[in-house]
Amino acid sequence: MKNLSIFGTSSDAGKSTLTFVIGKILQDEGFSVAAFKAQNVSNNSKVCDDGSEIAIAQYFQSEVLKVPTSYHLNPVLLKSGRGNSASLIVEGKVVTNKDVREYYRDLDLLKPAVKRCYEYLNSKYDCVISEGAGSPVELNLMDKDLSNIFIANTYNTKIILVADIEKGGVFASIYGCYHLLPKKLRDNVIGVIINKFRGDMSLFDEGVRIIEEEFKIPVLGVLPYSAFNLGFEDSASLQNFIQKKQNIKLNIAVVAYPTMSNYNDIEPLIADEEVFVEFISSNISLDKFDLLILPGSKLVIKDLQWLKQTGLFESIKNFKKELFAICGGYEMMFTLLKDIYALENTQAIEEEGFSFIDDEIVFEKEKILKKSNYKLFGFKVEGFEIHHGVSKKYPLMYEKDKFKGTFIHGIFDNDNFRTAYFNSINKEYKGFNFKEYKEEKINEFVNKMKSKLDIKRIISSVL
């Protein structure tokens, strides 16, 4: 069986989503499938079963496909770093902070790691589906493109193009992307999927004819726009979530600082019919909210300084209702934060925190990566840690009065904790089963997309 590459004709075309959708469909046909992305750029990551770190999109794809999580799924990850640098994570571990220009100059050094991981998956699964990055035809970067060109060229993968019709210019993006591909890759394109169509789909029948007859590119499907409030990969996808809720018991504000990370912690709340979630990034009145959440942060001190500059720091400090802080947000709650090794900043720095917790945070060189079961606030919670900051007195959690904080991501996935906590804020809150919700929504979404795709053509192209 041949492997697949999913190329977007533009950024945010829906590659991550179509990767797991097509993977799940192939699985249902009896094939073993793994999703892969050679290089991702994201502050949103998770700790795998093997203790490594990968981007959330690849973690979520593996959850959908029920594949063990490991660094093989995403061998290269870039996260925001100090100044113009990025934190470089190779095969699941932080290697260094690199200037972006230096990263591209040394790109060939990363290819062996990418090949090791891809070939490992290739040896274990019938089909590896490789998600591309951005557009595959950024002409000035094609020789530096690990996720699209390198994989497709090295392993001769079959290619599906995904075009976002919502952006406009869909014909130009398809025609231009296809014809700018190297001939070898162009010959491997099996067709294009038109994504995010709104309205009467028969209105695009003429569009399908043009693409197939005049461009000579098979159309594998026209997919309707469908909100999927799970697996948020980046801030762009986060901004697209939809809440149509009739039975709201809690209004929750999530502080969206500039380098907010691991906002998948909030997914159970977005899914919850009894909760309305609002992301705030300016100093608005907090009076209407029952609960305020400070999520993770990639650059904690910089985001803390941003809170002070915007005036949100004082507003949060004076907030009289429930306050919950996770990881980077938790670190901000301490008396003093010390980046003594300049891990997140251009030089060693100290910054005063909210002083809700009587200890200091020290950013240690060794990053803590751990996935485990934890005892938190009286509940057994499955979650993970991913942080440089360390507290000697409160290494996992702290609670006092109306404040709770923890280093552990994934705590709101726990139905028992979430229900008890929210019920303590509003006795009318009932709760729901988030795991069942996820399973139901994934299957519903995949089946909806499957009904619009030419599955026979896709399968025959890879056999």
Disulfide bonds with the S-S distance in Angstrom:
none
